[in-house]
Amino acid sequence: MSPSSSSLLLLFVIILSMIIHGQSLFFKKTRNKIKNVVGGKSRSNTEGLHTEQMMLFPNIGFQGKDNKWRLNVLGWRFQPSKRTKFLGQSSSKISERLARFFADSNQIVYYNDTFQPDRLKPFMVEDRAHEEILIMIGKNHNFTTKTDSEGQFRTSFIMPNDDVQKLKKTIKNDQVITYKAIGDNEDVWEGKIHLLDWRGLSVISDIDDTIKISEVIDKIRLAANTFIHGFRVVKGMPEVYRGWKDKYNCSFHYLSAMPDQLYNVTKEFIDDQKFPDGTFHMRHFRWSSISIFNFVHSADTKMHKNYNIRYFIRNSLRTLVLVGDSGEHDPEIYGNVTREYPKRIHQIFIRAVKGEAKDDKRFFKAFKDIPREKWLVFTDPIKELPKDLNLKLPISI
């Protein structure tokens, strides 16, 4: 064997050894995580022993025609940044500086230190990119995934129906599975997956200006309602949603253009107002968006809503009710989807927020070729939204 061939062989052996060693360390580390969690030795996320944190967003598990389940997981890994020190200071200059990120630079208001810290903190963190996350569902189903460049991880797993049935729990009439997400520090966080049968009724609801007053169409009021004022409910919407839940045991899915950094405070609002529990589908805010107004009104918002509604349609035969408002593009988005899948969309409800008439030309254009009895524009939920959705149970298509 020539010297050059010997060198190449030696190099190959070294590289192979490194790969095998790296894989051994990976599997050993994963085994240790599982062993510690099962044995109760992992650090609870409530102990505050380390700075890295997770936000786990309630997601969906779809049952397929083959009776197997696709369980979806979405989370965000981050840690506090030095920028959070700003929150402990009292200065109108700092308030103004922060305001420039959330309102248009030409319309800055001096908020006089009235920002709510719990709403700002999630924006003042550092994403933890390319970190390994271990997902444990029960004791026998373990999966690994990695965070992306923005600290987010999203993945799905296929599980047999028998295993899912053993793990599912009933919480407020919803069938759910809980799971554990374990970080590199062996910190444990618990997430929830809502199980959806192949057929049934799902309500897909916008949040801002549909069930919560945000005044999305006004730059300054949007910033103030998001970061300063207490969240205000659209009166009557909790009662209507609870009525549908009681009558049809439908699932609820909150589809929003707002930043998922606001998930925790939004979930508190949903719970405080006694809206039905459900899954959340929000967007991750990037500082390149300049302002929250630009973020909410970007083309990505349309794509986000279109994608999520179609995801429901592609993965089940569930009947959908779509609820939104006239402040953004909900009428146009809902109209396009309904024309494409007329048998899957049972009804559309749009809250008028611009003072427009219910017979405004915009609505007839948005819902062109859709039967008039299939869509409704409303201002008063209690008086105008139906208690009976005229659905026969069980739902068939």
C-alpha positions in Angstrom: 0.0 0.0 0.0 1.4 3.4 -1.0 2.1 6.1 1.7 -0.7 8.2 0.2 -3.2 5.3 0.4 -2.1 4.6 4.0 -2.7 8.2 4.9 -6.2 8.2 3.3 -7.1 5.0 5.1 -5.9 6.4 8.4 -7.9 9.6 7.9 -11.0 7.5 7.1 -10.6 5.5 10.2 -10.2 8.6 12.3 -13.3 10.3 10.8 -15.3 7.0 11.3 -14.2 6.8 14.9 -15.2 10.4 15.5 -18.7 9.8 14.0 -19.2 6.6 16.0 -18.0 8.4 19.2 -20.3 11.3 18.5 -23.3 9.0 18.0 -22.4 7.1 21.1 -22.3 10.3 23.1 -25.6 11.4 21.6 -27.4 8.2 22.4 -25.8 8.1 25.9 -27.0 11.6 26.5 -30.5 10.8 25.3 -30.7 7.7 27.4 -29.6 9.7 30.5 -32.3 12.3 29.8 -34.9 9.6 29.6 -33.6 7.8 32.7 -33.5 11.0 34.7 -37.0 12.1 33.7 -38.5 8.6 34.4 -36.7 8.5 37.7 -37.8 12.0 38.7 -34.2 13.3 38.7 -34.7 16.0 36.0 -34.9 19.6 36.9 -38.4 21.0 36.8 -38.9 24.1 34.7 -40.4 25.8 37.9 -37.2 25.4 39.9 -35.4 28.3 38.1 -32.0 26.5 38.2 -31.1 27.6 34.8 -31.9 30.4 32.4 -33.0 28.5 29.3 -36.8 28.3 28.9 -39.4 26.8 26.6 -42.8 27.9 25.3 -44.9 25.0 24.1 -48.0 25.8 22.0 -51.1 23.5 22.2 -51.2 21.6 19.0 -53.3 19.0 17.1 -53.3 15.3 16.7 -55.1 14.0 13.6 -56.4 10.5 13.2 -56.0 9.2 9.7 -58.0 6.7 7.6 -55.5 4.0 8.7 -56.6 4.7 12.3 -53.1 5.9 13.2 -52.5 9.3 14.7 -50.2 12.1 13.5 -49.3 14.1 16.6 -47.9 17.6 16.0 -45.5 19.4 18.4 -44.5 23.1 18.2 -42.3 24.9 20.7 -39.8 27.7 21.2 -36.5 27.5 23.1 -35.0 30.8 24.4 -33.2 32.4 27.3 -33.4 35.9 28.8 -31.2 38.5 27.2 -29.3 41.4 28.7 -31.9 43.6 27.0 -34.4 42.5 29.7 -32.5 44.8 32.1 -34.4 47.7 30.4 -37.6 46.4 32.0 -36.3 47.1 35.4 -35.6 50.8 34.7 -38.0 53.7 34.7 -37.3 56.0 31.9 -39.5 57.6 29.3 -36.6 57.5 26.9 -36.5 53.7 27.2 -40.2 53.5 26.7 -39.9 55.6 23.6 -37.0 53.4 22.3 -39.1 50.3 22.8 -42.1 51.9 21.2 -40.2 52.3 18.0 -40.2 48.6 17.6 -44.0 48.3 18.0 -45.4 51.4 16.4 -44.6 53.3 13.2 -41.6 55.5 13.6 -43.6 58.5 12.3 -46.3 58.1 14.9 -44.4 57.4 18.2 -46.4 58.1 21.4 -44.7 58.7 24.7 -46.1 55.9 26.8 -44.7 57.2 30.1 -43.4 53.8 31.4 -46.8 52.1 31.1 -45.6 49.1 29.1 -46.6 45.8 30.9 -43.4 43.9 31.5 -45.0 40.5 31.1 -45.9 41.3 27.6 -42.5 42.8 26.7 -40.3 40.1 28.3 -40.8 37.5 25.6 -39.5 39.9 23.0 -36.3 40.7 25.0 -34.9 37.2 24.8 -32.3 35.3 22.8 -33.4 32.4 20.6 -31.5 29.1 21.3 -30.7 27.9 17.8 -29.8 24.3 16.8 -30.3 22.7 20.2 -31.5 19.1 20.7 -34.9 18.7 22.2 -36.1 15.3 23.5 -39.9 14.7 23.2 -41.4 12.0 25.5 -44.9 10.8 25.0 -45.8 8.4 27.7 -42.9 6.1 28.8 -42.4 4.2 25.5 -42.4 6.9 22.8 -39.3 9.1 22.6 -38.4 11.4 19.7 -35.6 13.9 19.2 -35.8 17.1 17.2 -33.7 20.3 16.9 -34.5 24.0 17.1 -34.1 26.1 14.0 -32.2 29.4 13.7 -35.0 31.2 15.6 -35.1 28.7 18.4 -38.3 27.1 17.2 -38.9 23.3 16.8 -41.8 21.8 15.0 -42.2 18.1 14.2 -44.9 15.4 14.0 -44.9 11.7 15.1 -47.0 8.7 14.0 -48.5 6.6 16.8 -50.8 3.5 16.7 -54.3 4.1 17.9 -54.0 1.6 20.7 -51.1 3.5 22.3 -52.9 6.8 21.9 -56.1 5.5 23.6 -54.0 4.4 26.6 -52.4 7.8 26.9 -55.3 10.2 26.2 -57.0 12.2 28.9 -60.4 14.0 29.0 -60.0 17.7 30.0 -63.1 19.8 29.7 -64.7 17.4 27.2 -61.6 17.6 25.1 -59.5 14.5 24.3 -55.8 15.4 24.8 -52.4 13.8 25.2 -49.7 15.5 27.3 -46.0 15.2 26.5 -42.7 16.3 28.0 -40.1 18.3 26.2 -36.6 18.1 27.7 -33.8 20.6 26.9 -30.1 20.2 27.0 -30.0 21.1 30.7 -32.5 18.3 31.4 -35.1 20.9 32.2 -38.6 19.5 31.7 -41.6 21.3 30.2 -45.1 19.9 29.6 -47.1 20.4 26.4 -50.5 19.4 25.2 -51.9 17.8 22.0 -55.6 18.0 21.2 -56.9 14.8 19.5 -59.2 15.3 16.6 -61.3 12.4 15.2 -61.4 11.9 11.5 -64.9 13.5 11.4 -66.5 16.2 13.6 -66.9 19.9 13.9 -64.0 22.4 14.3 -64.3 26.1 14.8 -61.3 28.1 13.5 -61.4 31.5 15.1 -59.3 34.6 14.6 -58.4 36.4 17.9 -57.7 40.1 17.5 -60.8 42.1 16.8 -62.8 38.9 16.5 -62.9 37.8 20.2 -60.5 40.4 21.7 -60.5 44.1 20.9 -57.1 45.1 19.5 -58.0 47.7 16.8 -55.6 46.2 14.4 -56.3 48.7 11.7 -54.8 51.6 13.8 -51.0 51.6 14.3 -50.9 53.3 17.7 -54.0 51.7 19.2 -52.8 48.3 18.2 -49.5 48.9 20.0 -51.3 50.3 23.1 -53.9 47.5 23.2 -51.1 44.9 22.8 -48.5 46.2 25.3 -50.2 48.6 27.6 -53.9 48.3 28.2 -55.7 45.3 29.8 -57.1 42.9 27.1 -60.7 43.6 26.4 -63.2 41.0 25.3 -65.7 41.3 22.5 -68.8 41.1 24.6 -70.9 38.0 23.8 -68.2 35.9 22.1 -67.4 33.7 25.1 -71.1 32.9 25.6 -71.6 32.0 21.9 -68.5 29.8 21.7 -69.4 28.0 24.9 -72.9 27.4 23.5 -71.5 25.8 20.4 -69.1 23.7 22.5 -71.9 22.5 24.7 -74.2 21.6 21.8 -71.7 20.1 19.3 -68.6 19.3 21.5 -66.7 21.0 18.7 -63.0 21.7 18.8 -61.6 25.3 18.9 -58.5 26.5 17.1 -57.3 30.1 17.6 -55.6 31.2 14.4 -53.9 34.6 14.8 -51.5 36.9 13.0 -50.2 38.1 16.3 -46.7 37.2 17.6 -46.5 33.8 19.4 -44.3 35.6 21.9 -47.7 36.8 23.3 -49.0 33.3 23.6 -48.9 33.1 27.5 -50.8 36.3 28.0 -53.2 35.5 25.2 -53.9 32.1 26.8 -54.5 33.8 30.1 -57.1 36.0 28.4 -58.8 33.0 26.8 -59.0 31.2 30.2 -60.0 34.3 32.2 -62.9 35.0 29.8 -63.9 31.3 29.8 -63.5 30.7 26.1 -63.3 27.0 25.2 -59.8 25.6 25.4 -58.1 24.8 22.1 -55.0 24.9 20.0 -53.1 28.1 19.1 -51.6 28.9 15.7 -49.7 32.2 15.9 -46.6 33.7 14.1 -43.1 34.2 15.4 -42.1 37.9 15.5 -38.8 38.9 14.0 -37.1 42.2 14.7 -36.7 42.7 10.9 -40.5 43.3 10.8 -39.7 46.8 12.2 -43.2 47.2 13.8 -45.9 45.0 15.0 -48.3 46.8 12.6 -46.2 45.8 9.6 -45.9 42.3 11.0 -49.6 41.8 11.4 -50.4 43.3 8.0 -47.7 41.6 6.0 -48.2 39.2 3.2 -47.0 36.4 5.5 -50.2 36.8 7.5 -52.3 35.7 4.5 -50.0 32.8 3.9 -50.1 31.8 7.6 -53.9 31.7 7.7 -54.3 30.0 4.3 -51.8 27.3 5.2 -53.3 26.5 8.6 -56.9 26.3 7.3 -55.8 24.1 4.4 -53.8 21.9 6.8 -57.1 21.1 8.6 -58.8 20.3 5.4 -56.0 18.0 4.0 -55.6 16.0 7.2 -59.2 15.2 8.1 -62.8 15.2 6.9 -63.9 17.5 9.7 -66.5 20.2 9.0 -65.2 23.7 9.6 -66.8 27.0 10.9 -64.6 30.0 10.2 -64.9 33.1 12.4 -63.0 36.3 11.7 -63.3 40.1 11.3 -63.2 42.7 8.6 -60.1 44.5 9.9 -57.6 42.3 7.9 -58.1 39.8 5.1 -60.4 37.3 6.8 -63.3 37.7 4.4 -61.1 37.2 1.3 -59.2 34.3 2.8 -62.3 32.5 4.0 -64.1 33.2 0.7 -61.2 31.7 -1.4 -61.0 28.6 0.8 -64.8 28.0 0.8 -65.0 28.3 -3.0 -62.2 25.7 -3.2 -63.7 23.3 -0.6 -67.5 24.2 -0.5 -68.5 20.9 1.2 -65.9 21.3 4.1 -66.8 24.9 5.2 -70.2 24.9 6.9 -70.5 28.6 7.8 -68.5 31.8 7.9 -69.0 34.6 10.4 -67.3 38.0 10.0 -67.4 40.7 12.7 -67.6 44.2 11.1 -65.0 46.5 12.8 -64.7 49.3 10.3 -68.2 50.7 10.6 -69.1 49.2 7.2 -72.6 48.1 6.4 -73.4 44.4 6.4 -74.3 44.7 2.7 -71.0 46.4 1.8 -69.8 45.5 -1.7 -66.6 44.1 -0.2 -68.4 41.2 1.4 -70.3 40.3 -1.7 -67.1 40.4 -3.7 -65.2 38.3 -1.1 -68.0 35.7 -0.9 -68.9 35.6 -4.6 -70.6 32.4 -5.7 -71.0 31.3 -2.0 -74.6 30.7 -1.0 -75.9 33.7 1.0 -77.1 31.5 3.9 -73.5 30.3 4.3 -72.0 33.6 5.5 -73.0 36.3 8.0 -71.6 39.7 8.8 -72.3 40.7 12.4 -71.7 43.4 15.1 -73.6 42.0 18.1 -72.6 38.4 18.8 -75.4 37.6 21.2 -78.2 39.0 19.0 -76.9 37.9 15.6 -74.8 34.8 15.8 -76.9 31.6 15.8 -77.0 29.3 18.7 -77.9 26.4 16.4 -75.5 25.9 13.5 -78.0 23.5 11.8 -75.7 20.6 11.8 -76.8 17.0 12.1 -74.8 14.8 14.5 -72.8 12.7 13.7 -71.5 14.9 10.9 -71.1 13.3 7.5 -69.9 14.7 4.2 
